[in-house]
Amino acid sequence: MKELAYIDSNVFLYPVLYSNEADLRVKKAGEILKNIANGELLAFTSVLTWDEVVWVVRKTMGTSEAQSQGQKLLGFLNLQFIKIDENILSQAQGLINKYTLKPRDAIHIASAVNQKIALIISDDQDFDGIKEIKRTPLT
């Protein structure tokens, strides 16, 4: 059975922002992305990830690169986007109340939980200690 995982935005950002392949995070992120594209990993992410990736790339690399990376993310093979609706926002609010999370982190977790995904691949330590999901870091 293939592994099911929620993919945080930093997995998509590291290979774009950092060209140092000696960096273990970049290497691991690249491997994860290949596994998704090859269909070896059942991968989900929120539509919020598109916003985060485009915003960060725009701030650091400019509008043209942000447009390119946004388009690439939308066309990423075997990646499924989770829509945010009132139910997910309600779950996110409950997570904020329970864990004092940042709103975007709560939306990511609620999106995963809503799809019955128990694993998030992320370098964001803010996901540690959340009993609804287990974080696998890139390093």
N, C-alpha and C positions, 0 to 999 in steps of 0.2 A: 504494500500500500504506500502510495506517495505521501510525503510529508506535506502538511497543510500549514501555511504560515501567513501572517500579516507582515507586510514589508513597510517599514518606516521610511520617511523621506531621505534620511541620511544615507541609506543604502544606494539610492539613486544619485545623490549629490557627491559623494566621495570620489567616484571615478571622473566626474566632470570637473570638480574644483581642484583636485590634487593629482598631479601627473606622476608623482613619485611612486612607482610600482613597488619599491622596497617597503613602503608603508603598508603594514599588515592590514589596516582597515581598507585601503584601496584594493589590495589583492583579494581579500575576503569578499568585499562588495562585488567585485568583478565576477568572482566564482558564483556567487548567489544569483547575479543577474543572468549569467550563462545558464544556470540550472533552471531558472524560470523560463527563459526563451526556449530551451530544449524540452520543456514540459516535464522536467524531472522534479520540480517543486511546484505544488499547487499554491499559487501566490495571489494574495488579495491586498489591496490598499484602498484607502478612502479617496474620494475625489479631492479632499483637502490636500492630499500629497501633491497633486498637480500644482495647486496654488503655492505651496511651500517651495517646491522645486523651482518653478518659474520666478518667484519672488527673489529667492536667494541668488539664482544665476543672474537675474537682471541687476541686482545690487552689486554683484562682484565682477561680472563679466560683460554686462551691457545688454541692451534690448535685443539686438540681433541674435545673440547666443541664447538668450532666454526664450525667444520665439522658437528657435531650433530645438532646444531641449524640451520645451513644452510639447512640441509636435512629436518628438521621439517618444516621450513618455506615453502620450495618448495612443501611439501605435505599437507599444511594447508587446511583443508576442507573449501570449499565455498569461498576461497580467489582467486580473479582474478588478474593476473599480467598484467600490461600494458607495452607493448614493447616501447622502445624509438627508434624513427626514426627521420629522418631529419625534418619532420613537427613539431614534438614535440620540437626538439632542436631549430627550428626557433621561435616557440612560446616562449620558454624559453628565448631566446635572447631578444625578445620584452619585456618580463617581467623584465629582468635585466635592460634594458634601461629605462623602465618606473619607476621601484621601487628601483633600486640599490640593488637587491637581490644577495645572494650568488648563485653560479651556481647550486648546488644540490637542493636548495630550489626552484629555478626557474623551474628546471626539474620536481620536484614533482607537483608544481602548474600547469604547462603546461600539464602534464600527466592527472591530474584531469579534467582540463578544456576541454581537447581533448575528454574526455569521457562524457562531460556534467554533471560532478559532481560538485556540489556547496558547499559541506561540506568536510572539512578536520578535522580529529580527530588527534590532536597533542598537545604536550606541548611546542612546539617551537613558541615563541612569534614573531619570524621573519615573521610569516604568517599573523599577525594582520595588518590591514590597507590595505590589498590587496583586492581591490573591486571585483575581479573575483571569490573569494572564501571566505567562512566564516569558521573560526576556532572554534572548540569546544575543550577546554582544558580537560585534565584528572583530574585536581583539581578544 
